[in-house]
Amino acid sequence: MLHTYKIVLSYDGTNYHGWQKQPQKKTVQGVLEDVLFRFQSQRIPVMGAGRTDAGVHALGQAAHFRARLNLDDADLLRALNGQLPQDIRVTSLTRTDKSFHALRSAQSKIYQYRICNQASVSPFVVRYVLHWPLPLDLKNMQEAASLFVREADFSTFSSNRLLHPVRRVFRSEIKKHKGEIIYTVEATGFLKYMVRTMVGTLLEVGKGRLEPQEIEALFKQNKRSLSTPTAPAKGLCLLQVNY
């Protein structure tokens, strides 16, 4: 019988060219499909909930695939993790209704961006944070972050050229924990580089190069500018996909 499997994955994106399979490049989707091929001797397409960029990490990426496999769910989970590289882990695997689609069924996605705002960064977290040792105006960054909560055209904060650019952001907040400034954003979906560009804009606010109230003017431009740079990928992590 053909079953639909929903999986949740965690991965360190440092050594990958993002989620989506690409010719001659190492990607998370590509590695996962290569492993599944060993179980059935044919290609099993895997659909992810989102296409994380090269170098972006995931704590809770969701995906689905359909296959005829003789293993029960617990054994399949162990078998997958036994074959996958150590920087990719399947944290859960369940059979689900055939109508489930990892991308189309998703209600929202939550991303987090971490900024190490102190003199030095620990070697144990350096792969997962942006190190910015200079002062940042946290209060202004928090005010600016709140202005992203809306349903609007986010073209100013994306490299999107093809997709419908309207997105609904439910949550956009910044908190400081010890030496880290942590940005959390939840939306129905995200355009290409959207979160990283929002973070880059918030950093401009933190550096004093942009005032929080200028966010409104940026939305009206509907195009990228020097005020909306893209933050490095390594500080970004897909935390969770909600269904």
Backbone hydrogen bonds in HBPLUS format (Angstrom, degrees):
<---DONOR---> <-ACCEPTOR-->    atom                        ^
c    i                          cat <-CA-CA->   ^        H-A-AA   ^      H-
h    n   atom  resd res      DA  || num        DHA   H-A  angle D-A-AA Bond
n    s   type  num  typ     dist DA aas  dist angle  dist       angle   num
A0003-HIS N   A0067-ALA O   2.96 MM  64  5.55 174.5  1.96 143.3 142.3     1
A0067-ALA N   A0003-HIS O   2.97 MM  64  5.55 148.5  2.07 150.4 158.0     2
A0096-THR N   A0004-THR O   2.86 MM  92  5.63 162.4  1.89 154.3 157.8     3
A0005-TYR N   A0065-PHE O   2.84 MM  60  5.46 175.4  1.84 171.7 172.8     4
A0065-PHE N   A0005-TYR O   3.09 MM  60  5.46 146.3  2.21 141.8 151.9     5
A0006-LYS N   A0094-THR O   2.76 MM  88  5.38 168.5  1.77 170.2 171.8     6
A0094-THR N   A0006-LYS O   2.95 MM  88  5.38 160.9  1.99 154.1 160.5     7
A0007-ILE N   A0063-ALA O   2.90 MM  56  5.39 169.4  1.91 149.4 152.5     8
A0063-ALA N   A0007-ILE O   2.95 MM  56  5.39 147.0  2.06 155.2 156.8     9
A0008-VAL N   A0092-SER O   3.05 MM  84  5.24 152.2  2.13 140.1 142.3    10
A0091-THR N   A0008-VAL O   2.75 MM  83  5.61 142.8  1.89 146.9 158.9    11
A0009-LEU N   A0061-GLN O   2.70 MM  52  5.10 162.4  1.73 153.0 159.4    12
A0061-GLN N   A0009-LEU O   2.99 MM  52  5.10 139.7  2.15 161.2 154.8    13
A0010-SER N   A0089-ARG O   2.86 MM  79  5.30 159.1  1.91 155.0 161.9    14
A0089-ARG N   A0010-SER O   2.87 MM  79  5.30 168.0  1.88 163.8 166.2    15
A0011-TYR N   A0058-ALA O   2.84 MM  47  5.25 155.7  1.89 138.3 144.0    16
A0058-ALA N   A0011-TYR O   3.03 MM  47  5.25 161.8  2.07 152.2 152.4    17
A0012-ASP N   A0087-ASP O   2.97 MM  75  5.33 154.1  2.04 146.5 153.7    18
A0016-TYR N   A0013-GLY O   3.15 MM   3  5.27 168.2  2.16 116.7 117.7    19
A0017-HIS N   A0026-LYS O   2.79 MM   9  5.91 170.9  1.79 163.8 166.4    20
A0028-VAL N   A0018-GLY O   3.18 MM  10  6.57 159.7  2.22 146.4 151.7    21
A0019-TRP N   A0052-THR O   2.97 MM  33  5.27 153.4  2.04 145.4 146.7    22
A0029-GLN N   A0019-TRP O   2.88 MM  10  5.35 156.5  1.93 141.3 147.5    23
A0025-LYS N   A0022-GLN O   3.30 MM   3  5.53 158.0  2.35 130.1 125.8    24
A0031-VAL N   A0027-THR O   3.01 MM   4  6.20 159.3  2.05 148.5 153.2    25
A0032-LEU N   A0028-VAL O   3.01 MM   4  6.19 164.7  2.03 153.8 158.1    26
A0033-GLU N   A0029-GLN O   2.94 MM   4  6.15 161.3  1.98 153.2 158.0    27
A0034-ASP N   A0030-GLY O   3.01 MM   4  6.18 147.4  2.12 141.5 150.6    28
A0035-VAL N   A0031-VAL O   3.06 MM   4  6.36 151.3  2.15 147.1 154.1    29
A0036-LEU N   A0032-LEU O   3.01 MM   4  6.32 161.3  2.05 151.1 156.0    30
A0037-PHE N   A0033-GLU O   3.03 MM   4  6.15 143.6  2.16 140.1 149.1    31
A0038-ARG N   A0035-VAL O   3.09 MM   3  5.52 140.1  2.26 107.7 117.6    32
A0039-PHE N   A0036-LEU O   3.00 MM   3  5.39 148.0  2.10 109.5 118.8    33
A0041-SER N   A0037-PHE O   2.66 MM   4  5.00 139.3  1.82 148.6 153.1    34
A0047-MET N   A0064-HIS O   2.94 MM  17  5.41 167.4  1.96 163.1 163.6    35
A0064-HIS N   A0047-MET O   2.88 MM  17  5.41 145.9  2.00 142.2 153.1    36
A0049-ALA N   A0062-ALA O   2.80 MM  13  5.39 141.5  1.95 162.0 152.9    37
A0056-VAL N   A0053-ASP O   3.08 MM   3  5.46 166.2  2.10 131.2 133.1    38
A0057-HIS N   A0236-LEU O   3.06 MM 179  6.28 168.3  2.07 156.6 152.8    39
A0238-LEU N   A0057-HIS O   2.97 MM 181  6.38 156.0  2.03 134.1 136.7    40
A0059-LEU N   A0238-LEU O   2.81 MM 179  5.96 168.2  1.83 149.2 152.4    41
A0060-GLY N   A0238-LEU O   3.17 MM 178  6.27 165.1  2.19 149.8 150.6    42
A0076-LEU N   A0072-ASP O   2.87 MM   4  6.06 157.3  1.92 159.3 166.8    43
A0077-LEU N   A0073-ASP O   2.93 MM   4  6.13 158.0  1.98 150.1 155.6    44
A0078-ARG N   A0074-ALA O   3.13 MM   4  6.38 162.4  2.16 145.1 149.2    45
A0079-ALA N   A0075-ASP O   2.85 MM   4  6.02 154.6  1.92 145.2 153.1    46
A0080-LEU N   A0076-LEU O   2.86 MM   4  6.03 160.9  1.90 152.4 156.6    47
A0081-ASN N   A0077-LEU O   3.15 MM   4  6.37 171.9  2.16 151.9 153.8    48
A0082-GLY N   A0078-ARG O   2.91 MM   4  6.00 134.8  2.12 138.6 151.5    49
A0083-GLN N   A0079-ALA O   3.17 MM   4  6.40 129.5  2.44 139.6 150.8    50
A0083-GLN N   A0080-LEU O   3.04 MM   3  5.30 140.5  2.20 103.0 114.0    51
A0084-LEU N   A0080-LEU O   2.87 MM   4  6.05 146.7  1.98 154.9 165.4    52
A0088-ILE N   A0085-PRO O   3.07 MM   3  5.73 159.2  2.12 124.9 125.9    53
A0100-PHE N   A0097-ASP O   2.96 MM   3  5.64 166.3  1.98 122.0 126.5    54
A0105-SER N   A0101-HIS O   2.82 MM   4  5.22 155.5  1.88 145.9 150.9    55
A0106-ALA N   A0103-LEU O   3.38 MM   3  5.61 153.4  2.46 104.4 111.8    56
A0107-GLN N   A0242-ASN O   2.73 MM 135  5.54 165.3  1.75 151.8 155.9    57
A0108-SER N   A0242-ASN O   3.42 MM 134  5.22 155.9  2.48 129.5 130.6    58
A0242-ASN N   A0108-SER O   2.82 MM 134  5.22 169.2  1.83 154.7 158.0    59
A0109-LYS N   A0187-ALA O   2.91 MM  78  5.74 153.9  1.97 160.9 167.8    60
A0187-ALA N   A0109-LYS O   3.14 MM  78  5.74 152.3  2.22 151.4 158.3    61
A0110-ILE N   A0240-GLN O   2.89 MM 130  5.24 161.3  1.92 159.2 160.8    62
A0239-LEU N   A0110-ILE O   2.79 MM 129  5.49 137.8  1.96 145.2 158.5    63
A0240-GLN N   A0110-ILE O   3.36 MM 130  5.24 157.0  2.41 135.6 139.3    64
A0111-TYR N   A0185-VAL O   2.92 MM  74  5.48 164.2  1.95 164.6 166.3    65
A0185-VAL N   A0111-TYR O   3.01 MM  74  5.48 164.2  2.03 152.6 156.5    66
A0112-GLN N   A0237-CYS O   2.89 MM 125  5.35 156.3  1.95 153.8 161.7    67
A0237-CYS N   A0112-GLN O   2.88 MM 125  5.35 145.8  1.99 154.0 164.3    68
A0113-TYR N   A0183-TYR O   2.77 MM  70  5.05 157.7  1.82 147.9 155.3    69
A0183-TYR N   A0113-TYR O   2.84 MM  70  5.05 169.2  1.85 156.2 157.9    70
A0114-ARG N   A0235-GLY O   2.96 MM 121  5.15 155.0  2.03 136.0 141.3    71
A0130-LEU N   A0114-ARG O   3.02 MM  16  6.41 162.6  2.05 147.7 151.4    72
A0115-ILE N   A0181-ILE O   2.87 MM  66  5.04 151.6  1.95 147.6 156.1    73
A0181-ILE N   A0115-ILE O   2.79 MM  66  5.04 161.7  1.82 151.4 156.3    74
A0116-CYS N   A0130-LEU O   2.73 MM  14  5.90 150.8  1.81 144.7 154.8    75
A0132-TRP N   A0116-CYS O   2.88 MM  16  5.94 167.1  1.90 150.1 154.5    76
A0117-ASN N   A0179-GLY O   2.85 MM  62  5.63 144.9  1.97 157.9 169.5    77
A0125-VAL N   A0122-SER O   3.12 MM   3  5.57 166.1  2.14 114.2 118.5    78
A0126-VAL N   A0122-SER O   3.10 MM   4  6.04 125.6  2.40 149.5 164.6    79
A0128-TYR N   A0125-VAL O   2.82 MM   3  5.41 162.2  1.85 124.9 131.1    80
A0137-ASP N   A0206-GLY O   2.91 MM  69  4.45 158.7  1.95 114.7 120.8    81
A0141-MET N   A0137-ASP O   3.08 MM   4  6.31 156.1  2.14 150.2 157.6    82
A0142-GLN N   A0138-LEU O   2.88 MM   4  6.13 153.3  1.95 152.6 159.5    83
A0143-GLU N   A0139-LYS O   3.03 MM   4  6.32 155.9  2.09 147.3 153.7    84
A0144-ALA N   A0140-ASN O   2.91 MM   4  6.12 162.4  1.94 149.7 154.5    85
A0145-ALA N   A0141-MET O   2.87 MM   4  6.01 155.8  1.92 146.0 152.9    86
A0146-SER N   A0142-GLN O   3.21 MM   4  6.40 153.0  2.29 143.9 149.2    87
A0147-LEU N   A0144-ALA O   3.03 MM   3  5.35 143.7  2.17 105.9 116.4    88
A0148-PHE N   A0145-ALA O   3.13 MM   3  5.70 167.4  2.14 117.2 121.1    89
A0149-VAL N   A0146-SER O   3.35 MM   3  5.81 166.0  2.37 110.1 114.3    90
A0169-VAL N   A0150-ARG O   2.86 MM  19  5.38 170.2  1.87 151.7 150.0    91
A0152-ALA N   A0167-ARG O   3.05 MM  15  5.78 154.2  2.12 156.2 153.9    92
A0167-ARG N   A0152-ALA O   2.94 MM  15  5.78 153.6  2.01 159.9 157.0    93
A0154-PHE N   A0165-PRO O   3.00 MM  11  5.75 169.7  2.01 147.6 144.3    94
A0157-PHE N   A0154-PHE O   2.95 MM   3  5.46 145.7  2.07 113.2 123.0    95
A0158-SER N   A0155-SER O   3.31 MM   3  5.24 142.4  2.46 119.5 112.7    96
A0159-SER N   A0192-LYS O   3.16 MM  33  5.69 160.4  2.20 143.5 149.4    97
A0188-THR N   A0168-ARG O   3.03 MM  20  5.72 152.8  2.11 155.0 163.1    98
A0170-PHE N   A0186-GLU O   2.82 MM  16  5.58 142.4  1.96 138.7 150.9    99
A0171-ARG N   A0186-GLU O   3.29 MM  15  5.00 167.0  2.31 134.4 135.9   100
A0186-GLU N   A0171-ARG O   2.91 MM  15  5.00 154.9  1.98 135.0 139.4   101
A0173-GLU N   A0184-THR O   2.99 MM  11  5.50 163.7  2.02 157.4 162.4   102
A0184-THR N   A0173-GLU O   2.92 MM  11  5.50 166.5  1.94 163.7 168.1   103
A0175-LYS N   A0182-ILE O   2.98 MM   7  5.36 159.8  2.02 146.5 152.3   104
A0182-ILE N   A0175-LYS O   2.78 MM   7  5.36 172.5  1.78 172.5 172.9   105
A0177-HIS N   A0180-GLU O   2.83 MM   3  5.26 157.7  1.88 153.6 160.5   106
A0180-GLU N   A0177-HIS O   2.93 MM   3  5.26 168.4  1.94 130.4 132.8   107
A0194-MET N   A0191-LEU O   3.07 MM   3  5.13 164.0  2.09 125.4 124.4   108
A0197-THR N   A0193-TYR O   2.90 MM   4  5.97 146.7  2.01 151.1 160.2   109
A0198-MET N   A0194-MET O   2.94 MM   4  6.17 152.3  2.01 149.0 156.8   110
A0199-VAL N   A0195-VAL O   2.90 MM   4  6.19 157.3  1.95 151.6 158.0   111
A0200-GLY N   A0196-ARG O   2.92 MM   4  6.09 154.4  1.98 136.7 144.2   112
A0231-ALA N   A0196-ARG O   2.96 MM  35  4.92 173.7  1.97 119.1 121.2   113
A0201-THR N   A0197-THR O   2.94 MM   4  6.13 149.1  2.04 141.9 149.6   114
A0202-LEU N   A0198-MET O   2.92 MM   4  6.22 154.3  1.99 145.8 153.0   115
A0203-LEU N   A0199-VAL O   2.86 MM   4  6.16 147.7  1.97 151.2 160.3   116
A0204-GLU N   A0200-GLY O   3.14 MM   4  6.43 146.2  2.26 136.8 145.3   117
A0205-VAL N   A0201-THR O   3.08 MM   4  6.49 146.5  2.20 143.6 152.8   118
A0206-GLY N   A0202-LEU O   2.86 MM   4  6.18 157.8  1.91 146.1 152.4   119
A0207-LYS N   A0203-LEU O   2.86 MM   4  6.09 143.8  2.00 147.4 156.4   120
A0209-ARG N   A0204-GLU O   2.94 MM   5  5.28 140.7  2.09 169.5 165.5   121
A0208-GLY N   A0205-VAL O   3.00 MM   3  5.16 152.7  2.08 105.4 114.2   122
A0214-GLU N   A0211-GLU O   2.94 MM   3  5.46 155.7  2.00 117.8 125.8   123
A0215-ILE N   A0212-PRO O   3.10 MM   3  5.89 169.3  2.11 122.7 125.8   124
A0218-LEU N   A0214-GLU O   3.08 MM   4  6.40 151.2  2.17 148.0 156.2   125
A0219-PHE N   A0215-ILE O   3.09 MM   4  6.44 152.3  2.17 151.6 157.8   126
A0220-LYS N   A0216-GLU O   3.39 MM   4  6.71 148.5  2.50 142.0 149.5   127
A0221-GLN N   A0218-LEU O   3.13 MM   3  5.29 142.5  2.28 101.4 112.0   128
A0228-THR N   A0225-SER O   3.03 MM   3  5.53 167.0  2.04 115.9 120.0   129
A0236-LEU N   A0233-ALA O   2.96 MM   3  5.70 170.5  1.97 132.2 135.2   130
